[in-house]
Amino acid sequence: MKMQASEFTQKIIEEIKLILHKTSQLQNLSNDELNFRTDTESWTILECIEHLNRYSEFYLQEIEKRIDEKIDKNKLNLIQNYDFKGGFLGNYLANSMLPIQNGIVTISENVNPNANHSLRIGNKMKAFKDKNPIHSGVNRNVLESFIADQNEFIRLLEKSKQIDLNKTKASLTLPLLKFKLGDTFHFVINHEIRHFFQIDKIIKSMEIQQKMVS
């Protein structure tokens, strides 16, 4: 992936805003709806959100640390007049998060309040134990925490305009590996898109079940 850095940054900001819009809709659901699960081993909506919160705890600290290491206090209005080019592995890992339709990885714009339920999650992965919130008793407060974290990501994206997304390195939660900061942002947003697609599937299953019993 190659894109003007300013365009890349703004694209991710807009995707986060779409996710925030979707989250505001989730706040209108009842506790029963937020805790609905399709079977005993599936996640609820709140557990999906808590899973993302647990990752945000790492990424917010990691990203700000790396930005602060590179930032030039004398260039606070740096114009992003360069191209961001995703690394091979970073781009691959980011795209592996996205849903698949007809064997094709979908682009990030597919996240929206009216998600296409014909899509499916590709590259199914087992969550790390410390990131798996199933049956952990989370409550709807995780939605507020998620919203706060997303606003922090937007703040950091704005702050990242003062550095070079190609030259600044940051870690994913994978040990010993560092990627371009742009790839880290790309991975984070695609991971969120993946789980909001999962949330849309939960809502669809819930609606079908409600129709069956009505």
C-alpha positions as CSV (number, residue, x, y, z in Angstrom):
1,M,0.0,0.0,0.0
2,K,1.3,3.4,-1.0
3,M,-0.5,6.6,-0.2
4,Q,0.1,10.3,0.5
5,A,0.8,10.4,4.3
6,S,-1.7,13.1,4.9
7,E,-4.4,11.1,3.0
8,F,-3.4,7.9,4.9
9,T,-3.7,9.6,8.3
10,Q,-7.1,11.2,7.4
11,K,-8.4,7.9,6.1
12,I,-7.8,6.2,9.4
13,I,-9.3,9.1,11.4
14,E,-12.4,8.9,9.3
15,E,-12.6,5.1,9.8
16,I,-12.3,5.7,13.6
17,K,-15.2,8.2,13.4
18,L,-17.3,5.6,11.6
19,I,-16.5,3.1,14.4
20,L,-17.4,5.8,17.0
21,H,-20.8,6.3,15.3
22,K,-21.4,2.6,15.4
23,T,-20.5,2.5,19.1
24,S,-23.0,5.2,19.8
25,Q,-25.6,3.0,18.3
26,L,-24.5,0.1,20.5
27,Q,-25.1,2.3,23.6
28,N,-28.9,2.2,22.7
29,L,-29.0,-1.6,23.1
30,S,-30.3,-3.2,26.3
31,N,-28.1,-5.1,28.7
32,D,-29.6,-8.3,27.5
33,E,-28.8,-7.4,23.9
34,L,-25.3,-6.4,24.7
35,N,-24.8,-9.7,26.5
36,F,-26.4,-11.9,23.9
37,R,-24.2,-14.8,22.7
38,T,-25.0,-17.2,19.9
39,D,-23.6,-20.2,21.9
40,T,-21.7,-20.7,25.1
41,E,-18.3,-20.3,23.5
42,S,-19.1,-17.2,21.4
43,W,-18.4,-13.6,22.4
44,T,-21.0,-11.1,23.3
45,I,-21.0,-7.5,21.9
46,L,-19.5,-6.3,25.2
47,E,-16.8,-9.0,25.1
48,C,-15.8,-7.9,21.6
49,I,-15.4,-4.3,22.8
50,E,-13.5,-5.4,25.9
51,H,-11.2,-7.4,23.7
52,L,-10.4,-4.3,21.7
53,N,-10.0,-2.3,24.9
54,R,-7.3,-4.7,26.1
55,Y,-5.3,-4.2,22.9
56,S,-5.8,-0.4,23.0
57,E,-4.2,-0.4,26.5
58,F,-1.0,-1.6,24.8
59,Y,-1.1,0.3,21.6
60,L,-1.9,3.7,23.0
61,Q,1.1,3.6,25.2
62,E,3.4,2.1,22.5
63,I,2.4,4.6,19.8
64,E,2.7,7.7,22.0
65,K,6.1,6.5,23.3
66,R,7.4,6.1,19.7
67,I,6.0,9.4,18.5
68,D,7.6,11.2,21.5
69,E,10.9,9.6,20.7
70,K,10.9,11.0,17.2
71,I,9.0,14.3,17.5
72,D,10.9,17.5,16.8
73,K,9.5,20.2,19.0
74,N,10.7,22.8,16.5
75,K,8.6,21.4,13.7
76,L,5.1,21.3,15.2
77,N,3.4,22.1,11.9
78,L,5.2,19.6,9.7
79,I,3.3,19.1,6.4
80,Q,2.9,15.4,5.5
81,N,4.2,16.0,1.9
82,Y,5.6,12.5,1.5
83,D,4.2,9.1,0.7
84,F,3.6,6.4,3.3
85,K,4.5,3.0,1.9
86,G,3.4,0.0,4.0
87,G,5.9,-2.7,4.7
88,F,5.4,-6.1,3.2
89,L,4.8,-7.9,6.5
90,G,3.0,-5.0,8.2
91,N,0.6,-4.6,5.3
92,Y,0.0,-8.4,5.1
93,L,-0.9,-8.6,8.9
94,A,-3.2,-5.5,8.6
95,N,-5.0,-6.9,5.7
96,S,-5.3,-10.4,7.3
97,M,-7.6,-8.7,9.8
98,L,-10.3,-7.8,7.3
99,P,-13.4,-9.7,6.3
100,I,-13.4,-11.6,3.0
101,Q,-16.0,-11.6,0.3
102,N,-15.8,-14.1,-2.6
103,G,-12.2,-14.8,-1.7
104,I,-11.2,-11.2,-1.9
105,V,-10.1,-9.2,1.2
106,T,-12.4,-6.2,1.6
107,I,-11.1,-2.7,2.0
108,S,-11.6,-0.8,5.2
109,E,-14.5,1.3,3.9
110,N,-16.8,-1.7,4.4
111,V,-17.1,-0.8,8.0
112,N,-20.4,1.1,8.4
113,P,-23.6,1.0,10.4
114,N,-25.2,-1.1,7.7
115,A,-22.5,-3.8,7.3
116,N,-22.9,-6.3,4.5
117,H,-23.7,-9.6,6.3
118,S,-22.7,-11.7,3.2
119,L,-19.1,-11.1,4.2
120,R,-17.2,-13.5,6.3
121,I,-14.3,-13.3,8.7
122,G,-11.1,-14.7,7.1
123,N,-8.0,-16.0,8.8
124,K,-9.7,-17.0,12.0
125,M,-7.4,-16.7,14.9
126,K,-7.5,-17.7,18.6
127,A,-7.2,-14.8,20.9
128,F,-4.3,-14.7,23.4
129,K,-5.5,-15.8,26.8
130,D,-4.9,-12.4,28.4
131,K,-6.9,-10.8,25.5
132,N,-9.8,-13.2,25.7
133,P,-12.7,-11.7,27.7
134,I,-15.2,-14.5,27.4
135,H,-17.3,-15.0,30.6
136,S,-15.3,-12.3,32.4
137,G,-18.4,-10.4,33.5
138,V,-17.8,-7.2,31.7
139,N,-20.5,-4.5,31.8
140,R,-21.6,-1.7,29.5
141,N,-19.0,0.6,30.9
142,V,-16.6,-0.9,28.4
143,L,-18.3,1.1,25.7
144,E,-17.4,4.4,27.4
145,S,-13.8,3.2,27.8
146,F,-13.7,2.2,24.1
147,I,-15.0,5.6,23.0
148,A,-12.3,7.3,25.1
149,D,-9.6,5.1,23.6
150,Q,-10.8,5.9,20.1
151,N,-10.6,9.6,20.8
152,E,-7.0,9.0,22.0
153,F,-6.2,7.2,18.8
154,I,-7.5,10.3,16.8
155,R,-5.3,12.5,19.0
156,L,-2.2,10.4,18.3
157,L,-3.0,10.3,14.6
158,E,-3.0,14.1,14.6
159,K,0.2,14.1,16.7
160,S,1.8,11.7,14.2
161,K,1.7,14.4,11.6
162,Q,4.8,15.8,13.2
163,I,6.9,12.7,12.4
164,D,7.6,10.4,9.5
165,L,5.3,7.3,9.5
166,N,7.9,5.4,7.4
167,K,10.9,6.1,9.6
168,T,9.3,5.7,13.0
169,K,9.0,2.1,14.2
170,A,6.5,0.7,16.7
171,S,5.7,-2.8,18.0
172,L,2.6,-4.9,17.5
173,T,1.7,-7.2,20.4
174,L,3.8,-9.8,18.6
175,P,7.1,-10.2,20.5
176,L,10.4,-9.0,18.9
177,L,8.8,-7.5,15.9
178,K,8.7,-3.8,15.0
179,F,6.9,-2.2,12.1
180,K,6.5,1.2,10.5
181,L,4.3,3.4,12.7
182,G,1.9,3.7,9.8
183,D,1.6,-0.1,9.6
184,T,0.8,-0.2,13.4
185,F,-2.0,2.3,12.9
186,H,-3.2,0.3,9.9
187,F,-3.2,-2.9,11.9
188,V,-5.1,-1.4,14.8
189,I,-7.9,0.0,12.7
190,N,-8.3,-3.1,10.7
191,H,-8.4,-5.2,13.9
192,E,-11.3,-3.0,15.1
193,I,-13.1,-3.3,11.7
194,R,-12.8,-7.1,12.1
195,H,-14.5,-7.1,15.4
196,F,-17.2,-4.6,14.5
197,F,-18.0,-7.0,11.6
198,Q,-18.2,-9.7,14.3
199,I,-20.6,-7.4,16.3
200,D,-22.8,-6.9,13.2
201,K,-23.0,-10.7,12.8
202,I,-24.0,-11.0,16.5
203,I,-26.7,-8.4,16.0
204,K,-28.0,-10.2,12.9
205,S,-28.2,-13.5,14.8
206,M,-30.0,-11.8,17.6
207,E,-32.5,-10.3,15.2
208,I,-33.2,-13.7,13.6
209,Q,-33.7,-15.3,17.0
210,Q,-36.1,-12.6,18.1
211,K,-38.2,-13.1,14.9
212,M,-38.3,-16.8,15.5
213,V,-39.7,-16.4,19.1
214,S,-42.1,-13.6,18.3
